[in-house]
Amino acid sequence: MIRLPVDPDVADVAPNESTMTTYDEQHVVTYIRLLQADSEGADWREVARIVLHIDPEHEPDRASNAYQSHLARAKWMTEQGRLLRGTGSN
């Protein structure tokens, strides 16, 4: 069984490739947490602090950019049908 990192640090910007990347595979849990927080209407600043490990008080632009790009990537992953099914073909 493959073990996914539960709470990995994130890059300043999520990947923007047209296919799932190694980074995406390593951050599946992060993406799920972002999607859940978004669906619950959580404050993005709190999510950035807790999930992305970026303090929006000290680094507001970095936190906002990381949050927006990772949330967009998480949504792309679900829209493409890959997040919950893994890297297998459709």
LINSULKA-V64094 format. One record per backbone hydrogen bond with DSSP energy under -0.5 kcal/mol. CO is the residue of the C=O (numbers start at 1). NH is the residue of the N-H. If there is no record, write none. Layout:
CO,NH / CO,NH
This chain:
2,4 / 21,25 / 22,26 / 23,27 / 24,27 / 25,28 / 27,31 / 28,32 / 29,33 / 30,34 / 31,35 / 32,36 / 33,37 / 34,38 / 35,39 / 36,40 / 37,42 / 38,41 / 43,46 / 43,47 / 44,48 / 45,49 / 46,50 / 47,51 / 47,52 / 48,54 / 52,10 / 54,56 / 55,59 / 59,63 / 60,64 / 61,65 / 62,66 / 63,67 / 64,68 / 65,69 / 66,70 / 67,71 / 68,72 / 69,73 / 70,74 / 71,75 / 72,76 / 73,77 / 74,78 / 75,79 / 76,80 / 77,82 / 77,83 / 78,81 / 82,86 / 85,88
